Amino acid sequence: MKYGFATPFASSQQEPEYDFYRALKDAGYDFLELPGTLINNINEDEFQRLADYLEEIGMKSEGLCSLFPGRIKFFDIGDGELEEYIDWIFDKARLLGARKIGFGSGGCRRLPADMDRAEGMEIFADKVRKHIVPYLDKYDYEMVLEPFTPAETDFINTAAEGAEAVRRIGSSRIGLLEDTLHMIGAGEDPVQVVKEYGDLIRHIHISEPERVLPAEQYSEKCLRCVQAFAGSGYDGTICFETACSDRKDLAVALKTLKALW
């Protein structure tokens, strides 16, 4: 198991927060998961400073979340433009130590008004297979698709829909990312999710509703999710994706999570 922390809700997506990355290292986390939006928002000098700093403290951004900025609409972007962006962001992620790319970006993947879900699934799978998978091969990455609640997007809202997309794409480099906040929001049964799709789950996000960090204890619903994952024998990457109002909670949350596994 490797334990990390995804930073979009705990630190700025406009500029690096170096002291927070150091706090994660000091608290015992194995890796960071920085957002692609941060990489899009900083200039080359700041990016190099970020890469140098992470190397200095011995902390890699092994995960990358928030792959697409708001300006990109997945169903509208041209194939050449998509490949150009993917090649660019994947190369940047490589310099930060990335191994696993999260495809969440709920606004990016909303269906056009004239497209139904079935057509969207066909186009989505084809587009990922043809124009993203070759770059996963090039950079030796995995990509994990993250179901979001209907409040955040109208496409891939459940583990079942995420699994359908993974299977349609048909690449060993594509898997599922399950986030406890979205599972709770969608009313998913975690035991059933693990039973039916556990073989596809390659990454996990832990969060209470409202992006609260579970430090000393978990809500009943979030605990059921964690227990289902732990009981399945999952031993891959897992990270919190929450806010953090008190950095003293970072080490406490990590200790509590490890005790549940």
Secondary structure as UniProt FT lines:
FT   STRAND          2..6
FT   TURN            8..10
FT   HELIX           18..27
FT   STRAND          31..35
FT   HELIX           36..41
FT   HELIX           44..57
FT   STRAND          63..65
FT   TURN            70..71
FT   TURN            74..76
FT   HELIX           79..95
FT   TURN            96..97
FT   STRAND          100..103
FT   TURN            106..109
FT   TURN            113..114
FT   HELIX           117..131
FT   HELIX           133..139
FT   STRAND          142..145
FT   TURN            150..152
FT   HELIX           159..169
FT   TURN            172..173
FT   STRAND          174..179
FT   HELIX           180..185
FT   TURN            186..187
FT   HELIX           190..197
FT   HELIX           198..200
FT   STRAND          201..206
FT   HELIX           209..211
FT   HELIX           220..231
FT   TURN            232..233
FT   STRAND          237..241
FT   HELIX           248..260
//
